[in-house]
Amino acid sequence: MAKIRLKDISTTAPLKTDKEKTKAATEKILSELDELQNLLYAESKHSVLVVIQAMDAGGKDGAVRHVFGRLNPQGVLVKSFKVPTAEELAHDFLWRIHQHTPAKGMIQVFNRSHYEDILVTRVHKMIDDKTAKKRINAINQFEQLLVEHNNTRILKFYLHVSKEEQTKRLEERINDRTKQWKYNENDLHEAQLWKDYMKMYEDCFNLCNDVPWIIVPADHSWYKEYVIAKTLRDELKGLKMRYPGLKKA
């Protein structure tokens, strides 16, 4: 399998993709997802873990809001993983992650995830390559555990934005009053480490690919949301779910 190189992958919607038609298709898919999620919850045989990774201002929050915000909150949980607490650091790096994996019947969304522990930690030299390799192996085993022992379907999305689009969005966080609450001075510093992050992300894609990654062109939010919604819809339809019917006394 050829190695993934982000510089070779477009960050924009394919040429001639019609914006309004794509948005209309997304609306139709979201209606389908509403029923499919209800089936997932009722049948309670499978679970779905959605991992969303991106650079700062890559559109993670928007994806969660516009795709998963339309579903029944009883069957969808969202967890945002931030800097580990002292308690979390006192355990193995997957301890805080495993507590939030989805129960059967549930869709769990990770806004950032266990991959932060082989991304940020490597870019900032918190761990060496030997430790990183051990963590990569542990992540592959962890995901396989969920797939094989909890009927978990894992969808891993990387929202692929260009450096230029990231710069534009970070500037909006400074100048747009409705987005200033998102502003974090550290984001500008992290943006300067773009090349380092790209390299570490490529390692994730190429070494943690037992469950394949989906690289989503994300400069256009309407296209990003379409890809995520369609992928989830297709995955759920593939489960061939049925309502369980009346329970026996």
Beta strands, then each sheet from edge to edge (+ up, - down):
strand 1: 47-54
strand 2: 76-80
strand 3: 107-111
strand 4: 152-160
strand 5: 213-217
sheet 1: 2+ 3+ 1+ 4+ 5+
end
